[in-house]
Amino acid sequence: MKTETVHLAVYDALADWEFGYATAQINTPQFQKNPGRYRVRTVGATPDPVTSIGGLRITPDTVLADVDPADSAMLVLPGAGTWASGANAAFAVAARRWLDAGVPVAAICGATVGLAAEGLLNTRAHGGNAVEELSAVPGYTGASWFGGERAVRADGLITAGAASALEFAREIFAELDLYEPAVLEAWYGLYRTGDPAWFGELVAAVS
């Protein structure tokens, strides 16, 4: 089985908590339908290290210019304060290439602002921090497509707000077909509620 790559975009001030559930589980074979099917690689605009909002220093595995959507299973775009200034616009342009190629994109928090600025949310169901935030973005006309769910998955695009990292991960797993449905339900139930009964459901689902 060929290992497929999920590309995690990294840039200065990226929000550490927004992608942790997703990347940890993708790289952990336990409970997966096809263990080892995916791996996560970081991708930067340049090969230079970046620093997360939590102070973690990350050296990209590869650079954006060297990645073809055909060689990617998904592009994951974390939030960062730098999105509002347009500093990460190259990744929004890349998101258009991924979507045009039929490859999924997952964007959370500030990254949805970048997608809005690129015009990618005007005719697609999406979420984000708030419709008011996106409505302030020049060229955004997609308010009627904004959903109230904590994470929205539609037509290969996953979007969520900053407080919904768990739901963001759940939709990423569903898009990647990482788990059987019962496993995904139990995993989400366990982390959402902390109820140990869900752990029993999780073990039963993979038995």
C-alpha positions in Angstrom: 0.0 0.0 0.0 1.4 3.4 -1.0 1.6 5.9 1.8 -0.2 9.1 1.0 0.9 12.5 2.4 -1.3 14.9 4.3 0.4 18.3 4.0 0.3 20.6 7.1 1.0 24.2 6.2 3.3 25.9 8.7 4.0 29.6 9.0 4.9 32.1 11.8 2.3 32.4 14.6 0.3 29.3 13.6 -2.1 28.2 16.3 -0.7 25.0 18.0 -4.0 23.7 19.3 -5.9 23.8 16.1 -4.2 20.9 14.3 -2.9 18.7 17.1 -5.8 16.2 17.3 -5.7 15.7 13.5 -2.0 15.3 13.0 -1.5 13.1 16.1 -4.2 10.7 15.0 -3.2 10.6 11.3 0.3 9.6 12.4 -1.0 7.0 14.9 -2.0 3.7 13.3 -4.0 2.5 16.3 -7.7 2.1 15.4 -7.2 3.1 11.7 -8.9 1.2 8.9 -5.7 1.0 6.9 -2.7 1.7 9.3 0.1 3.5 7.6 -2.0 4.7 4.7 -1.2 8.4 5.6 1.7 10.4 7.0 1.9 14.1 7.8 4.5 16.3 6.4 4.9 20.0 7.1 5.1 22.5 4.2 6.4 26.0 4.4 6.6 28.9 2.0 10.4 28.7 2.4 12.6 26.1 4.1 13.3 28.4 7.0 12.0 27.5 10.5 8.8 29.1 11.7 7.6 29.7 15.2 4.1 28.8 16.4 2.1 31.1 18.6 3.0 28.8 21.5 6.7 29.3 20.8 7.4 26.0 19.1 10.0 26.1 16.4 9.2 24.0 13.3 11.4 23.4 10.3 9.3 22.5 7.2 9.8 19.1 5.7 9.3 20.6 2.2 8.4 23.9 0.5 5.1 24.8 -1.1 6.6 25.4 -4.6 7.8 21.7 -4.6 4.4 20.1 -3.8 2.0 19.1 -6.5 -1.6 18.5 -5.4 -1.5 15.2 -7.2 1.1 14.0 -4.6 -1.1 15.1 -1.7 -4.0 13.6 0.1 -5.0 16.8 1.8 -3.8 20.3 2.6 -4.4 21.4 6.2 -4.2 25.1 6.9 -4.1 26.1 10.6 -5.1 29.6 11.8 -2.5 32.3 12.5 -2.7 36.0 13.2 -0.6 36.5 10.0 -3.6 35.5 7.8 -5.3 38.8 8.3 -2.4 40.7 6.9 -2.2 38.6 3.8 1.2 37.1 4.8 0.0 33.6 4.0 -1.7 34.4 0.7 0.5 31.8 -1.1 -1.3 29.1 0.8 -4.7 30.4 -0.1 -3.6 30.3 -3.8 -2.4 26.8 -3.2 -5.8 25.9 -1.7 -7.4 26.9 -4.9 -5.0 24.6 -6.8 -5.8 21.7 -4.4 -9.5 22.1 -4.8 -9.3 22.5 -8.5 -7.4 19.2 -8.7 -10.1 17.5 -6.6 -7.8 17.2 -3.5 -9.4 18.1 -0.1 -8.4 21.3 1.8 -9.0 21.8 5.6 -8.9 25.3 7.0 -9.5 26.5 10.5 -9.8 29.9 12.2 -7.7 32.6 10.4 -7.1 30.3 7.5 -10.8 30.7 6.5 -10.1 34.5 6.3 -7.4 33.7 3.7 -9.7 31.4 1.7 -12.4 34.2 1.8 -9.9 36.7 0.4 -9.0 34.2 -2.3 -12.7 34.0 -3.2 -13.0 30.3 -2.3 -15.9 30.6 0.1 -18.3 32.6 -2.1 -20.1 29.6 -3.5 -19.1 26.8 -1.1 -20.7 25.7 2.2 -18.3 26.7 5.0 -17.8 27.8 8.6 -15.2 29.8 10.5 -15.0 31.9 13.6 -18.0 34.1 12.7 -19.7 35.2 9.5 -19.1 38.8 10.6 -15.3 38.2 10.5 -15.5 36.8 7.0 -17.9 39.6 5.8 -15.2 42.1 6.6 -12.9 40.5 4.0 -13.0 42.4 0.6 -14.6 40.4 -2.1 -16.4 37.9 0.3 -20.0 37.4 -0.8 -20.5 33.9 0.7 -22.5 34.9 3.9 -25.5 32.8 2.8 -23.2 29.7 2.6 -21.9 30.1 6.1 -23.1 27.3 8.4 -23.6 27.3 12.2 -22.0 23.9 12.7 -18.7 23.8 14.6 -17.0 22.3 11.5 -18.4 22.2 8.0 -17.4 19.6 5.4 -18.7 20.0 1.9 -17.3 19.2 -1.6 -13.8 18.5 -0.4 -13.5 21.6 1.8 -13.4 21.5 5.6 -13.7 24.7 7.6 -14.0 25.5 11.3 -13.5 28.1 14.0 -10.7 28.4 16.5 -12.7 26.7 19.3 -13.5 23.7 17.2 -10.2 21.8 16.8 -11.9 18.5 17.9 -14.7 18.8 15.3 -12.1 20.0 12.7 -10.2 16.8 13.3 -13.3 14.6 13.1 -14.2 16.0 9.7 -10.6 15.5 8.5 -10.8 11.9 9.5 -14.1 11.4 7.8 -12.8 13.0 4.6 -9.7 10.8 4.6 -11.8 7.7 5.5 -9.3 7.1 8.3 -11.7 5.2 10.6 -14.7 3.0 10.4 -17.8 5.1 11.2 -18.3 3.4 14.6 -14.7 4.1 15.5 -14.9 7.7 14.6 -18.1 8.2 16.6 -16.6 6.6 19.6 -13.3 8.5 19.3 -15.2 11.8 19.0 -17.5 10.9 21.9 -14.6 10.1 24.2 -12.7 13.3 23.5 -15.8 15.5 23.5 -17.2 14.2 26.8 -14.4 12.5 28.7 -16.9 9.7 29.5 -15.0 6.4 29.9 -18.0 4.6 28.5 -16.9 5.9 25.1 -13.6 4.2 25.5 -15.4 0.9 25.9 -17.3 1.8 22.7 -14.0 2.5 21.0 -12.4 -0.8 22.0 -15.6 -2.7 21.0 -15.6 -0.9 17.6 -12.1 -2.1 16.7 -12.5 -5.6 18.1 
